[in-house]
Every structure is written in C-alpha cells, then in structure tokens.
Amino acid sequence: MSLPKPVMRGLLAKRLRFHLPIAFALSLVSAVAFKYGVTEPRKQAYADFYKHYDSVKEFNAMKEAGIFESVRPSGE
C-alpha cells in the first residue's frame, strides 16, 4: 500500500482562488467597522466638545492660574 502523490501543480493558484476573496472581504469588513466604530464617534466627540468650547474663557482661567510666563494674572 503506497501513499498517493501530493498534487503540487496548480496548488498556489487553487489556494489563492479560495483565500484571496475571503481576505479581501474580511479586510473590507474590518475597515468599515473601524470607520463606524472608532472614527465616526471620535469625530462626533470632537464636534460636541468644540461646539461648547470657549477659548477666551479657557485662556482667562489659565492666566489666573499663573500658567503663562508672559501674561500676569489680574490679581498682581
């Protein structure tokens, strides 16, 4: 009883025909999931933050805290 010879001719093409569409579909699904699972909520969070952000108020708070060397707090 002898073992059958392995089929080597066309093996790469056969396996690529099977695995390439699967790899492409999984990469497409993961890219769409990342876009709508990570980037869209992040963009919305930034938009919500800057919708109510007052840079002048923040600057005055940092000025009064004494963070800046070139701007003195109003109490001095």
Backbone as CSV, one residue per row, in Angstrom:
resi,resn,N_x,N_y,N_z,CA_x,CA_y,CA_z,C_x,C_y,C_z
1,MET,0.852,-1.173,0.000,0.000,0.000,0.000,0.903,1.243,0.000
2,SER,0.795,2.036,-1.010,1.615,3.241,-1.113,0.720,4.473,-1.008
3,LEU,1.333,5.535,-0.538,0.607,6.800,-0.408,0.447,7.463,-1.762
4,PRO,-0.678,8.140,-1.996,-0.820,8.845,-3.275,0.112,10.052,-3.309
5,LYS,0.568,10.381,-4.495,1.460,11.525,-4.654,0.670,12.808,-4.393
6,PRO,1.284,13.779,-3.710,0.577,15.051,-3.484,0.439,15.836,-4.787
7,VAL,-0.662,16.520,-4.916,-0.905,17.328,-6.107,-0.235,18.681,-5.890
8,MET,0.856,18.944,-6.577,1.588,20.186,-6.408,1.325,21.162,-7.550
9,ARG,0.979,20.641,-8.716,0.779,21.518,-9.856,-0.522,22.312,-9.683
10,GLY,-0.395,23.638,-9.715,-1.569,24.496,-9.594,-2.046,24.678,-8.165
11,LEU,-1.252,24.230,-7.195,-1.685,24.319,-5.802,-1.790,25.773,-5.327
12,LEU,-0.821,26.611,-5.687,-0.859,28.015,-5.277,-2.070,28.727,-5.860
13,ALA,-2.319,28.530,-7.135,-3.458,29.176,-7.782,-4.773,28.698,-7.180
14,LYS,-4.839,27.420,-6.864,-6.058,26.871,-6.270,-6.317,27.473,-4.888
15,ARG,-5.254,27.564,-4.082,-5.424,28.113,-2.739,-5.682,29.614,-2.769
16,LEU,-5.060,30.321,-3.709,-5.308,31.756,-3.838,-6.737,32.034,-4.280
17,ARG,-7.252,31.220,-5.177,-8.638,31.385,-5.621,-9.601,31.266,-4.450
18,PHE,-9.238,30.482,-3.458,-10.093,30.298,-2.292,-9.858,31.385,-1.237
19,HIS,-8.589,31.687,-0.942,-8.277,32.569,0.181,-8.290,34.059,-0.150
20,LEU,-8.013,34.440,-1.368,-7.952,35.855,-1.718,-9.293,36.572,-1.560
21,PRO,-10.399,36.050,-2.050,-11.681,36.746,-1.825,-12.051,36.828,-0.334
22,ILE,-11.713,35.804,0.419,-12.005,35.831,1.856,-11.187,36.917,2.539
23,ALA,-9.901,37.006,2.200,-9.040,38.028,2.788,-9.515,39.423,2.401
24,PHE,-9.911,39.610,1.160,-10.408,40.905,0.710,-11.694,41.281,1.443
25,ALA,-12.609,40.342,1.574,-13.876,40.621,2.263,-13.645,40.940,3.742
26,LEU,-12.774,40.185,4.400,-12.502,40.458,5.817,-11.825,41.802,6.016
27,SER,-10.927,42.175,5.118,-10.278,43.479,5.250,-11.277,44.607,5.015
28,LEU,-12.180,44.427,4.083,-13.200,45.438,3.824,-14.137,45.577,5.020
29,VAL,-14.536,44.465,5.602,-15.419,44.495,6.775,-14.722,45.158,7.956
30,SER,-13.443,44.845,8.162,-12.729,45.447,9.291,-12.523,46.944,9.077
31,ALA,-12.287,47.380,7.839,-12.124,48.810,7.563,-13.436,49.560,7.820
32,VAL,-14.547,49.003,7.400,-15.845,49.645,7.632,-16.177,49.656,9.121
33,ALA,-15.864,48.568,9.809,-16.126,48.520,11.253,-15.273,49.541,11.993
34,PHE,-14.028,49.721,11.596,-13.167,50.716,12.237,-13.678,52.122,11.966
35,LYS,-14.124,52.370,10.729,-14.626,53.700,10.390,-15.840,54.064,11.225
36,TYR,-16.806,53.167,11.304,-18.030,53.496,12.022,-17.963,53.173,13.509
37,GLY,-17.000,52.376,13.935,-16.884,52.050,15.350,-15.923,52.939,16.105
38,VAL,-14.948,53.542,15.385,-13.931,54.341,16.056,-13.912,55.783,15.557
39,THR,-13.746,55.973,14.257,-13.513,57.327,13.763,-14.762,58.208,13.797
40,GLU,-15.902,57.667,13.457,-17.119,58.489,13.480,-17.485,58.935,14.900
41,PRO,-17.464,58.052,15.918,-17.723,58.544,17.275,-16.669,59.544,17.750
42,ARG,-15.421,59.358,17.321,-14.370,60.304,17.709,-14.615,61.668,17.082
43,LYS,-14.996,61.695,15.813,-15.297,62.971,15.161,-16.489,63.644,15.823
44,GLN,-17.487,62.867,16.201,-18.659,63.430,16.870,-18.299,63.977,18.245
45,ALA,-17.414,63.295,18.966,-16.987,63.775,20.282,-16.227,65.092,20.161
46,TYR,-15.351,65.199,19.160,-14.648,66.457,18.935,-15.618,67.560,18.568
47,ALA,-16.585,67.273,17.712,-17.564,68.283,17.315,-18.380,68.746,18.515
48,ASP,-18.794,67.823,19.374,-19.554,68.201,20.568,-18.712,69.032,21.529
49,PHE,-17.420,68.676,21.665,-16.550,69.425,22.568,-16.366,70.853,22.083
50,TYR,-16.062,71.026,20.813,-15.790,72.366,20.298,-17.056,73.176,20.054
51,LYS,-18.208,72.548,20.115,-19.455,73.286,19.988,-19.672,74.186,21.213
52,HIS,-19.241,73.727,22.379,-19.453,74.479,23.618,-18.147,74.991,24.223
53,TYR,-17.046,74.939,23.479,-15.738,75.342,23.995,-15.558,76.838,23.816
54,ASP,-15.167,77.515,24.893,-14.908,78.950,24.851,-13.422,79.155,25.105
55,SER,-12.682,79.491,24.062,-11.228,79.610,24.193,-10.827,80.818,25.025
56,VAL,-11.610,81.892,24.962,-11.278,83.083,25.756,-11.463,82.781,27.241
57,LYS,-12.521,82.097,27.595,-12.750,81.717,28.987,-11.635,80.792,29.482
58,GLU,-11.224,79.857,28.636,-10.141,78.938,28.994,-8.815,79.684,29.159
59,PHE,-8.556,80.651,28.273,-7.346,81.453,28.383,-7.336,82.250,29.679
60,ASN,-8.460,82.869,30.018,-8.526,83.647,31.261,-8.334,82.762,32.485
61,ALA,-8.860,81.559,32.453,-8.682,80.637,33.580,-7.208,80.241,33.718
62,MET,-6.537,79.991,32.598,-5.112,79.641,32.660,-4.269,80.844,33.076
63,LYS,-4.691,82.029,32.643,-3.966,83.246,33.018,-4.054,83.474,34.516
64,GLU,-5.239,83.290,35.079,-5.427,83.478,36.518,-4.710,82.403,37.322
65,ALA,-4.514,81.233,36.739,-3.799,80.160,37.428,-2.292,80.377,37.411
66,GLY,-1.822,81.324,36.579,-0.403,81.622,36.525,0.391,80.671,35.653
67,ILE,-0.231,80.086,34.664,0.450,79.131,33.797,1.414,79.836,32.841
68,PHE,1.024,80.996,32.341,1.826,81.699,31.336,2.876,82.574,31.997
69,GLU,4.078,82.600,31.412,5.135,83.465,31.927,5.019,84.872,31.355
70,SER,4.462,85.036,30.176,4.416,86.334,29.541,3.163,87.135,29.885
71,VAL,2.204,86.513,30.552,0.955,87.202,30.908,0.789,87.092,32.413
72,ARG,0.632,88.213,33.062,0.467,88.210,34.515,-1.006,88.041,34.891
73,PRO,-1.263,87.390,35.993,-2.652,87.307,36.473,-3.157,88.689,36.829
74,SER,-4.468,88.867,36.790,-5.051,90.190,37.032,-4.931,90.600,38.496
75,GLY,-4.666,89.665,39.403,-4.527,89.996,40.821,-3.195,90.641,41.165
76,GLU,-2.219,90.531,40.273,-0.897,91.109,40.575,-0.747,92.477,40.013
